[in-house]
């Protein structure tokens, strides 16, 4: 592995560790893994609201990668925690860098985006899936068309996800 790439990954691991020890500290970079589940032209997203602006947004499910954990493993763990479900054959679509503001504070994330499938096919027939992980503040996850997320008023985060979905 190239020395530069090795340094980048070691730095990401360090930042992930320090961010878990000092949650939400300015200057931290958070590493996430999210899963894109599809039914036809729709994807599964949860709705959140920025408490500072009141602006709603939608995001695929997933969450933080813990130190020493691979992104795919983190996605499997997060789906189990958030939905109580299991997934099959996650496939990496790409990696995004997201610099944003939420709750009046600057944020910076590196996000591994996976195309994923639920192990139980009956989950695709449900109009919504309750997000059960405590303290997330997410509304139930719903299937929303990529066209609706592209044309607004629904806003899909992280930035750059729509072009990645179209390409992948």
ROVONU-737930 format. One record per residue (C-alpha): residue in three letters; y, x, z. Coordinates in pm, whole numbers. Layout:
% residues N
<node ALA,<Y,X,Z>>,
...
% end
This chain:
% residues 168
<node UNK,<0,0,0>>,
<node UNK,<344,128,-91>>,
<node UNK,<539,273,205>>,
<node UNK,<834,38,147>>,
<node UNK,<613,-271,142>>,
<node UNK,<435,-152,456>>,
<node UNK,<772,-107,630>>,
<node UNK,<884,-459,527>>,
<node UNK,<565,-615,667>>,
<node UNK,<587,-413,990>>,
<node UNK,<951,-522,1028>>,
<node UNK,<857,-888,970>>,
<node UNK,<584,-855,1234>>,
<node UNK,<835,-704,1478>>,
<node UNK,<1090,-977,1408>>,
<node UNK,<825,-1247,1449>>,
<node UNK,<730,-1101,1788>>,
<node UNK,<1085,-1071,1909>>,
<node UNK,<1173,-1419,1787>>,
<node UNK,<884,-1566,1981>>,
<node UNK,<1004,-1384,2293>>,
<node UNK,<1371,-1473,2241>>,
<node UNK,<1352,-1812,2073>>,
<node UNK,<1657,-1911,1868>>,
<node UNK,<1852,-1593,1939>>,
<node UNK,<2119,-1510,1679>>,
<node UNK,<2002,-1247,1434>>,
<node UNK,<1632,-1338,1445>>,
<node UNK,<1428,-1397,1133>>,
<node UNK,<1155,-1657,1169>>,
<node UNK,<834,-1641,963>>,
<node UNK,<684,-1979,867>>,
<node UNK,<388,-2119,672>>,
<node UNK,<420,-2465,517>>,
<node UNK,<172,-2674,319>>,
<node UNK,<243,-2886,13>>,
<node UNK,<0,-3179,-1>>,
<node UNK,<16,-3383,-324>>,
<node UNK,<-78,-3733,-439>>,
<node UNK,<16,-3770,-804>>,
<node UNK,<388,-3696,-827>>,
<node UNK,<443,-3731,-450>>,
<node UNK,<430,-3473,-172>>,
<node UNK,<390,-3516,202>>,
<node UNK,<712,-3446,391>>,
<node UNK,<848,-3514,738>>,
<node UNK,<1207,-3627,792>>,
<node UNK,<1434,-3444,1029>>,
<node UNK,<1802,-3479,1114>>,
<node UNK,<2047,-3199,1185>>,
<node UNK,<2183,-3290,1530>>,
<node UNK,<2520,-3124,1460>>,
<node UNK,<2593,-3300,1129>>,
<node UNK,<2366,-3605,1135>>,
<node UNK,<2246,-3504,788>>,
<node UNK,<1883,-3598,715>>,
<node UNK,<1644,-3364,536>>,
<node UNK,<1277,-3352,440>>,
<node UNK,<1033,-3065,480>>,
<node UNK,<661,-3013,419>>,
<node UNK,<460,-2969,735>>,
<node UNK,<379,-2634,890>>,
<node UNK,<544,-2397,1130>>,
<node UNK,<577,-2053,1280>>,
<node UNK,<345,-1763,1214>>,
<node UNK,<253,-1592,1540>>,
<node UNK,<231,-1215,1578>>,
<node UNK,<-98,-1085,1434>>,
<node UNK,<-173,-1419,1266>>,
<node UNK,<-207,-1451,890>>,
<node UNK,<10,-1713,721>>,
<node UNK,<-291,-1915,599>>,
<node UNK,<-434,-1922,952>>,
<node UNK,<-95,-2033,1087>>,
<node UNK,<-85,-2319,835>>,
<node UNK,<-433,-2437,940>>,
<node UNK,<-331,-2420,1308>>,
<node UNK,<-1,-2600,1251>>,
<node UNK,<-163,-2887,1058>>,
<node UNK,<-418,-2924,1339>>,
<node UNK,<-136,-2930,1598>>,
<node UNK,<101,-3157,1405>>,
<node UNK,<-144,-3402,1247>>,
<node UNK,<-479,-3341,1415>>,
<node UNK,<-626,-3266,1072>>,
<node UNK,<-803,-2990,886>>,
<node UNK,<-731,-2850,542>>,
<node UNK,<-929,-2690,261>>,
<node UNK,<-854,-2420,8>>,
<node UNK,<-486,-2342,73>>,
<node UNK,<-343,-2149,-220>>,
<node UNK,<-25,-1944,-189>>,
<node UNK,<242,-2077,-425>>,
<node UNK,<510,-1828,-326>>,
<node UNK,<735,-1690,-56>>,
<node UNK,<1090,-1813,-1>>,
<node UNK,<1379,-1670,195>>,
<node UNK,<1598,-1935,355>>,
<node UNK,<1939,-1867,511>>,
<node UNK,<2086,-2188,651>>,
<node UNK,<2273,-2361,931>>,
<node UNK,<2104,-2607,1167>>,
<node UNK,<2241,-2758,1488>>,
<node UNK,<2558,-2555,1437>>,
<node UNK,<2373,-2222,1437>>,
<node UNK,<2282,-1980,1162>>,
<node UNK,<1915,-1953,1075>>,
<node UNK,<1708,-1716,862>>,
<node UNK,<1346,-1775,761>>,
<node UNK,<1078,-1616,547>>,
<node UNK,<848,-1899,437>>,
<node UNK,<497,-1876,294>>,
<node UNK,<448,-2189,81>>,
<node UNK,<91,-2305,25>>,
<node UNK,<-56,-2572,-199>>,
<node UNK,<-313,-2740,30>>,
<node UNK,<-566,-3022,52>>,
<node UNK,<-676,-3231,347>>,
<node UNK,<-1047,-3210,430>>,
<node UNK,<-1057,-3589,474>>,
<node UNK,<-966,-3759,144>>,
<node UNK,<-880,-4086,323>>,
<node UNK,<-558,-3921,449>>,
<node UNK,<-415,-3949,97>>,
<node UNK,<-434,-4330,112>>,
<node UNK,<-226,-4352,431>>,
<node UNK,<142,-4440,368>>,
<node UNK,<247,-4222,661>>,
<node UNK,<95,-3973,902>>,
<node UNK,<232,-3949,1257>>,
<node UNK,<343,-3600,1359>>,
<node UNK,<181,-3566,1700>>,
<node UNK,<288,-3219,1811>>,
<node UNK,<503,-3254,2122>>,
<node UNK,<870,-3165,2100>>,
<node UNK,<899,-3143,1722>>,
<node UNK,<1145,-3431,1679>>,
<node UNK,<994,-3515,1339>>,
<node UNK,<949,-3868,1216>>,
<node UNK,<609,-3962,1068>>,
<node UNK,<529,-3770,751>>,
<node UNK,<553,-3977,431>>,
<node UNK,<465,-3938,66>>,
<node UNK,<787,-3903,-138>>,
<node UNK,<809,-3839,-510>>,
<node UNK,<935,-3504,-630>>,
<node UNK,<1173,-3697,-860>>,
<node UNK,<1333,-3872,-558>>,
<node UNK,<1366,-3539,-378>>,
<node UNK,<1520,-3386,-692>>,
<node UNK,<1782,-3654,-752>>,
<node UNK,<1884,-3723,-392>>,
<node UNK,<2002,-3853,-159>>,
<node UNK,<1689,-3706,2>>,
<node UNK,<1731,-3331,53>>,
<node UNK,<1421,-3111,47>>,
<node UNK,<1422,-2793,252>>,
<node UNK,<1385,-2502,238>>,
<node UNK,<1623,-2430,-48>>,
<node UNK,<1430,-2306,-349>>,
<node UNK,<1123,-2518,-278>>,
<node UNK,<1179,-2765,-565>>,
<node UNK,<1185,-2495,-838>>,
<node UNK,<875,-2338,-681>>,
<node UNK,<693,-2674,-690>>,
<node UNK,<789,-2730,-1051>>,
<node UNK,<667,-2381,-1147>>,
<node UNK,<345,-2399,-943>>,
% end
